Amino acid sequence: MVDNKMIRQQPISPGECPPEGCPPPTRIECIAVDKVYDSCFQVDDRTRTFTVEFTGLEVGDLVNCGLTEGGVISCTEVSRTDVGGGFFSITLLVTVPLTITNPEDPTQTEDVTFNFTKTVTLCAPEEATITCAESTLIACSCVVTEATDTDVTISCDIQVCLVVKAILNVQLLVPSYGFCQPAPCVTLPGVCPPSPPAQCF
């Protein structure tokens, strides 16, 4: 059996615990953090039609599209219904900012907003903020369905990895070893923590 006194003498640093286990905490701290009460994700496929002032295109031509530079997929709570046990059925208006570009003339661009509603069930206190900021645009493809001399009508299909979280700033009691003390930088890299798992495939 490992002597607890020996474990306590070892320096504490971020990372995994040694095989013999982590020493007991030395303090209990009260910290203010954003607590994720609940979260869910889903891959969503949607289609919308837009009319844009592009020239030089014909029916059947493909049009470039993608998330607007600096744009973030967001959502606004429309309504919620108590379904019991602290859970709510929440209807969201999801907003996806897109930039559509004429492949024949890259100077012709149009910013459009792709909106759709989504209903999810989450454990979410009334004060919690519902956010979709971690959502990502997986794919976007547009094709010309009608064309005139001054504008075109395009049909766009998008695929979104929608990540919904209920977040509330709270005060939590946590075990602690005190404050972090950074170690000296070294030339050769050590072992980095693994990346967080992907939520959508």
C-alpha positions in Angstrom: 0.0 0.0 0.0 1.3 3.4 -0.9 2.0 5.8 2.0 -0.4 8.8 1.8 2.3 11.1 3.2 4.5 10.2 0.2 1.6 11.0 -2.2 0.9 14.3 -0.5 4.6 15.3 -1.0 4.4 14.9 -4.7 3.9 18.2 -6.7 0.4 18.6 -8.1 0.1 19.7 -11.7 -2.5 19.5 -14.4 -2.9 16.2 -16.1 -3.8 12.6 -15.3 -3.4 11.2 -11.8 -0.5 8.8 -11.1 -1.2 5.1 -11.0 -1.4 5.1 -7.2 -4.1 7.7 -7.3 -4.5 11.5 -6.7 -3.8 12.9 -3.2 -6.8 14.3 -1.3 -7.7 18.0 -2.0 -6.3 20.5 0.4 -9.1 23.1 0.1 -12.8 23.5 -0.8 -13.3 26.5 -3.2 -16.4 28.4 -4.2 -16.1 29.3 -7.9 -18.5 31.1 -10.3 -18.8 29.1 -13.5 -21.1 28.6 -16.5 -22.7 25.3 -15.7 -24.1 23.3 -18.6 -27.4 21.9 -17.3 -28.2 19.9 -20.3 -27.2 19.6 -24.0 -28.0 17.7 -27.1 -26.8 17.6 -30.8 -28.3 16.5 -34.1 -27.4 16.7 -37.7 -30.2 18.6 -39.5 -30.8 18.8 -43.3 -32.8 21.8 -44.6 -33.7 23.4 -47.9 -34.5 27.0 -48.8 -35.0 29.1 -51.9 -33.5 32.6 -52.4 -33.6 35.2 -55.2 -30.3 37.0 -55.7 -29.1 39.6 -58.2 -26.5 37.5 -60.0 -25.9 37.6 -63.8 -24.4 35.2 -66.3 -25.9 32.0 -64.8 -28.3 29.5 -66.3 -30.8 27.0 -64.8 -28.8 24.0 -63.4 -25.7 26.0 -62.6 -24.1 25.4 -59.2 -23.6 28.4 -56.9 -21.0 28.6 -54.2 -22.2 29.1 -50.6 -20.8 28.9 -47.1 -21.0 30.3 -43.6 -20.6 34.1 -43.6 -17.1 35.1 -42.5 -17.2 35.7 -38.8 -20.7 34.4 -38.7 -22.1 32.2 -35.9 -25.0 29.9 -36.0 -27.4 31.1 -33.3 -30.8 30.3 -31.9 -33.6 32.2 -30.1 -36.0 30.6 -27.7 -39.5 30.9 -29.1 -41.5 28.9 -26.5 -41.1 26.3 -23.8 -43.5 23.7 -22.3 -43.0 22.0 -19.0 -42.9 18.2 -19.6 -42.2 17.3 -15.9 -39.1 16.3 -13.9 -37.4 19.6 -14.6 -37.5 19.0 -18.4 -38.9 21.4 -20.9 -39.9 21.1 -24.6 -38.2 24.1 -26.1 -38.9 25.5 -29.6 -36.0 27.4 -31.1 -35.6 29.7 -34.1 -32.2 28.7 -35.6 -30.4 31.3 -37.7 -27.6 30.3 -40.1 -25.8 33.3 -41.8 -24.7 32.3 -45.3 -22.7 34.1 -48.1 -23.6 33.0 -51.6 -21.1 33.7 -54.4 -21.5 33.8 -58.1 -19.0 31.2 -59.5 -18.8 33.2 -62.8 -18.1 36.5 -61.0 -16.6 36.2 -57.5 -17.3 39.9 -56.9 -21.0 39.2 -56.9 -21.9 38.0 -53.4 -25.0 38.0 -51.3 -25.4 37.6 -47.6 -28.6 35.7 -46.7 -30.1 34.3 -43.5 -31.2 30.7 -43.4 -33.9 30.3 -40.7 -35.7 27.2 -39.4 -37.4 26.1 -36.2 -36.3 23.2 -34.0 -37.9 21.7 -30.9 -35.7 19.9 -28.3 -36.3 18.6 -24.8 -33.8 19.8 -22.2 -33.4 20.1 -18.5 -33.2 23.9 -18.3 -34.0 26.2 -15.5 -36.0 29.3 -16.5 -32.9 31.5 -15.9 -30.7 29.4 -18.2 -29.5 30.7 -21.5 -30.2 28.5 -24.5 -27.3 28.7 -26.9 -26.4 27.1 -30.3 -23.0 28.9 -30.7 -21.1 25.6 -31.0 -23.1 24.5 -34.0 -21.3 24.0 -37.3 -22.2 24.1 -41.0 -21.3 20.7 -42.4 -22.3 21.2 -46.0 -24.0 23.8 -48.2 -24.9 23.4 -51.9 -27.0 25.7 -54.1 -28.3 25.3 -57.7 -30.0 27.8 -60.0 -33.7 26.9 -60.6 -34.8 30.1 -62.4 -32.8 32.7 -64.3 -33.4 36.2 -65.8 -31.1 38.9 -67.2 -30.9 40.6 -63.7 -31.3 37.9 -61.1 -31.6 34.2 -60.4 -33.6 32.0 -58.0 -31.5 29.3 -56.3 -32.4 26.4 -54.1 -30.0 25.7 -51.3 -29.5 22.5 -49.3 -27.6 22.8 -46.0 -26.5 20.3 -43.4 -26.0 21.7 -39.9 -24.6 20.0 -36.8 -26.9 21.6 -34.3 -25.5 21.7 -30.8 -27.9 23.1 -28.2 -26.9 23.8 -24.6 -28.7 25.2 -21.6 -26.1 27.3 -19.6 -26.5 29.2 -16.3 -23.8 31.0 -14.3 -23.7 29.4 -10.8 -21.5 29.2 -7.8 -20.1 25.7 -7.2 -18.2 24.1 -4.4 -15.2 22.2 -5.7 -12.3 20.3 -4.2 -9.0 22.2 -4.8 -5.3 21.9 -4.5 -4.9 25.7 -4.5 -3.8 28.0 -7.3 -2.2 26.8 -10.5 1.6 27.3 -10.8 2.9 27.2 -14.4 5.9 25.0 -15.0 9.0 26.3 -16.9 8.7 26.0 -20.7 10.8 23.3 -22.3 12.2 22.9 -25.8 10.8 19.4 -26.4 7.1 19.0 -26.2 5.5 16.8 -23.5 2.2 15.0 -23.7 -0.7 17.2 -24.7 -4.2 16.4 -23.4 -6.4 14.7 -26.1 -8.8 16.8 -28.1 -12.4 16.8 -27.0 -14.5 14.1 -28.8 -16.3 15.2 -32.0 -20.0 15.6 -31.5 -21.1 15.1 -35.1 -19.8 12.6 -37.6 
